[in-house]
Amino acid sequence: MNPAQEQREKGLAFRRELYRDHPQAEAFQRAKSRWMKALMLYCLVHMLLRAILLGRQGAAPWALILGVGMGLGMNLIFLGAGLGPRRKLAWVLYLWGFYQLYQLAASLWEGALRSVWQAGLLTPGALLRFFWGYVSAFSLSPLSVGHDLMSLLYLVLLFGTALWLTAVPRSRQLAAEAEPLEEQWRAYVMAQSKQSVR
């Protein structure tokens, strides 16, 4: 076994020992970690779909790379903070969700609703016709509608995750139980990395 594998095995053994008396907290942390990875993958697919749409509209390749990188980076920062070991930062997911909701509403407003409003046609019947027109646009531009549906689903996932972490008492309890254990784990990893550098 090489030194890196040996150090990894020691680290895993230390983590198992930390969580030995807290199996539910360990399962909660593992579930949070898996969920964060799934949301990050979803964000990557969402950003790539956005890049494809913008590329079809004639956006410059450098702008697409920069836009995808920045969009993905911002999502990763907020997801990492909200789903990280510090339970008090879970509220960040609400802020990011409201920002995403604002962006989606602004794009819908710019796309079609403003013209309906200015024409004085913003009535319940007009909104229903707008909705059905939007649904029928799926056959004309499935990528655009698919991107919008992914944006809506991302909002649901963000707010659902934030509620899971902040409103469910059992989740809050497990997060509070796991937080000091995660701090000990991080301290151990930092100490081991300093030893390996020497």
C-alpha positions as CSV (number, residue, x, y, z in Angstrom):
1,M,0.0,0.0,0.0
2,N,1.5,3.4,-1.0
3,P,1.7,6.3,1.6
4,A,-1.3,8.1,0.1
5,Q,-3.6,5.1,0.4
6,E,-2.3,4.4,3.9
7,Q,-3.0,8.0,4.9
8,R,-6.5,7.7,3.4
9,E,-7.2,4.5,5.3
10,K,-6.1,6.2,8.5
11,G,-8.4,9.1,7.8
12,L,-11.4,6.9,7.1
13,A,-10.7,4.9,10.3
14,F,-10.5,8.2,12.3
15,R,-13.8,9.3,10.7
16,R,-15.5,6.0,11.5
17,E,-14.3,6.3,15.1
18,L,-15.7,9.8,15.3
19,Y,-19.1,8.8,14.1
20,R,-19.2,5.4,15.9
21,D,-21.6,6.7,18.6
22,H,-23.5,8.9,16.1
23,P,-24.6,6.7,13.2
24,Q,-27.7,8.8,12.3
25,A,-25.6,11.9,12.1
26,E,-23.2,10.1,9.8
27,A,-26.0,9.0,7.6
28,F,-27.4,12.5,7.5
29,Q,-24.0,13.9,6.5
30,R,-23.6,11.3,3.8
31,A,-27.1,12.0,2.5
32,K,-26.3,15.7,2.4
33,S,-23.1,15.1,0.6
34,R,-24.8,12.9,-2.0
35,W,-27.6,15.5,-2.5
36,M,-25.1,18.3,-2.9
37,K,-23.2,16.3,-5.6
38,A,-26.5,15.6,-7.4
39,L,-27.5,19.3,-7.3
40,M,-24.1,20.3,-8.6
41,L,-24.4,17.8,-11.5
42,Y,-27.9,19.2,-12.2
43,C,-26.4,22.7,-12.3
44,L,-23.7,21.6,-14.7
45,V,-26.3,20.1,-17.1
46,H,-28.5,23.3,-16.7
47,M,-25.5,25.6,-17.5
48,L,-24.5,23.5,-20.5
49,L,-28.1,23.6,-21.8
50,R,-28.0,27.4,-21.4
51,A,-24.7,27.5,-23.3
52,I,-26.2,25.5,-26.1
53,L,-29.2,27.8,-26.4
54,L,-27.0,30.9,-26.4
55,G,-24.6,29.3,-28.9
56,R,-27.6,28.7,-31.2
57,Q,-28.4,32.4,-30.9
58,G,-24.9,33.4,-32.0
59,A,-23.0,34.0,-28.7
60,A,-19.2,34.1,-28.9
61,P,-17.5,30.9,-27.7
62,W,-15.4,32.8,-25.1
63,A,-18.6,34.4,-23.7
64,L,-20.2,30.9,-23.4
65,I,-17.2,29.5,-21.6
66,L,-17.0,32.5,-19.3
67,G,-20.8,32.5,-18.7
68,V,-21.0,28.8,-17.9
69,G,-18.0,29.0,-15.6
70,M,-19.3,32.0,-13.7
71,G,-22.8,30.6,-13.5
72,L,-21.6,27.2,-12.3
73,G,-19.1,28.8,-9.9
74,M,-21.8,30.9,-8.2
75,N,-24.1,27.9,-7.9
76,L,-21.2,25.8,-6.4
77,I,-20.4,28.6,-3.9
78,F,-24.0,28.8,-2.6
79,L,-24.6,25.1,-2.7
80,G,-21.4,24.4,-0.9
81,A,-22.2,27.0,1.8
82,G,-25.8,25.9,2.3
83,L,-25.0,22.2,2.3
84,G,-21.7,22.4,4.1
85,P,-21.0,21.3,7.7
86,R,-22.1,24.6,9.3
87,R,-25.8,24.3,9.8
88,K,-26.3,28.1,10.3
89,L,-25.4,28.6,6.7
90,A,-28.3,26.6,5.3
91,W,-30.3,29.8,5.1
92,V,-28.1,30.8,2.2
93,L,-30.1,28.4,0.1
94,Y,-33.2,30.6,0.6
95,L,-31.3,33.7,-0.6
96,W,-30.0,31.9,-3.7
97,G,-33.4,30.5,-4.4
98,F,-35.0,33.9,-4.3
99,Y,-32.3,35.3,-6.5
100,Q,-32.9,32.4,-9.0
101,L,-36.7,33.1,-8.8
102,Y,-36.0,36.8,-9.6
103,Q,-33.9,35.9,-12.6
104,L,-36.6,33.5,-13.9
105,A,-39.4,36.1,-13.4
106,A,-37.2,38.8,-15.1
107,S,-36.6,36.7,-18.1
108,L,-40.3,35.8,-18.4
109,W,-41.2,39.5,-18.1
110,E,-38.7,40.5,-20.7
111,G,-39.7,37.6,-23.0
112,A,-43.4,38.0,-23.2
113,L,-45.3,39.3,-20.2
114,R,-44.3,42.9,-20.6
115,S,-45.8,43.2,-24.1
116,V,-49.0,41.6,-22.7
117,W,-49.0,44.1,-19.8
118,Q,-48.4,47.1,-22.1
119,A,-51.2,46.0,-24.4
120,G,-53.6,45.9,-21.4
121,L,-54.2,42.3,-22.0
122,L,-53.1,41.0,-18.6
123,T,-56.3,39.3,-17.6
124,P,-56.8,35.8,-16.3
125,G,-57.9,34.6,-19.7
126,A,-54.8,36.2,-21.3
127,L,-52.6,34.6,-18.8
128,L,-54.2,31.2,-19.5
129,R,-53.7,31.8,-23.3
130,F,-50.1,32.8,-22.6
131,F,-49.5,29.6,-20.6
132,W,-51.0,27.4,-23.3
133,G,-49.0,29.2,-25.9
134,Y,-45.9,28.6,-23.9
135,V,-46.7,24.9,-23.6
136,S,-47.4,24.7,-27.3
137,A,-44.0,26.4,-28.0
138,F,-42.4,23.2,-26.8
139,S,-42.8,21.7,-30.2
140,L,-41.1,24.7,-31.8
141,S,-38.2,25.1,-29.4
142,P,-37.9,22.2,-27.0
143,L,-34.5,23.3,-25.7
144,S,-35.8,26.7,-24.6
145,V,-38.8,25.3,-22.9
146,G,-36.8,22.5,-21.4
147,H,-34.3,25.1,-20.0
148,D,-37.2,27.0,-18.4
149,L,-38.6,23.8,-17.0
150,M,-35.2,22.9,-15.6
151,S,-35.0,26.4,-14.0
152,L,-38.4,25.9,-12.4
153,L,-37.3,22.4,-11.1
154,Y,-34.1,23.9,-9.8
155,L,-36.1,26.4,-7.8
156,V,-38.2,23.6,-6.3
157,L,-35.1,21.6,-5.5
158,L,-33.4,24.6,-3.9
159,F,-36.4,25.6,-1.7
160,G,-37.1,21.9,-0.9
161,T,-33.5,21.4,0.2
162,A,-33.6,24.6,2.3
163,L,-36.8,23.5,4.0
164,W,-35.3,20.0,4.6
165,L,-32.3,21.6,6.3
166,T,-34.0,24.4,8.3
167,A,-37.6,23.5,8.9
168,V,-37.5,19.8,9.7
169,P,-36.6,19.5,13.4
170,R,-34.9,16.1,13.0
171,S,-32.6,17.5,10.3
172,R,-31.7,20.5,12.5
173,Q,-30.9,18.1,15.4
174,L,-28.7,15.8,13.3
175,A,-26.9,18.8,11.8
176,A,-26.2,20.2,15.3
177,E,-24.9,16.8,16.3
178,A,-22.7,16.4,13.3
179,E,-21.2,19.9,13.3
180,P,-18.6,19.4,16.0
181,L,-17.7,16.0,14.6
182,E,-17.1,17.6,11.2
183,E,-14.9,20.2,12.8
184,Q,-12.8,17.5,14.5
185,W,-12.6,15.7,11.1
186,R,-11.4,18.8,9.3
187,A,-8.9,19.5,12.1
188,Y,-7.5,16.0,11.7
189,V,-7.3,16.3,7.9
190,M,-5.5,19.6,8.2
191,A,-3.0,18.2,10.7
192,Q,-2.4,15.2,8.4
193,S,-1.9,17.4,5.4
194,K,0.7,19.5,7.3
195,Q,2.5,16.4,8.4
196,S,2.7,15.1,4.8
197,V,4.1,18.4,3.6
198,R,7.0,18.3,6.0
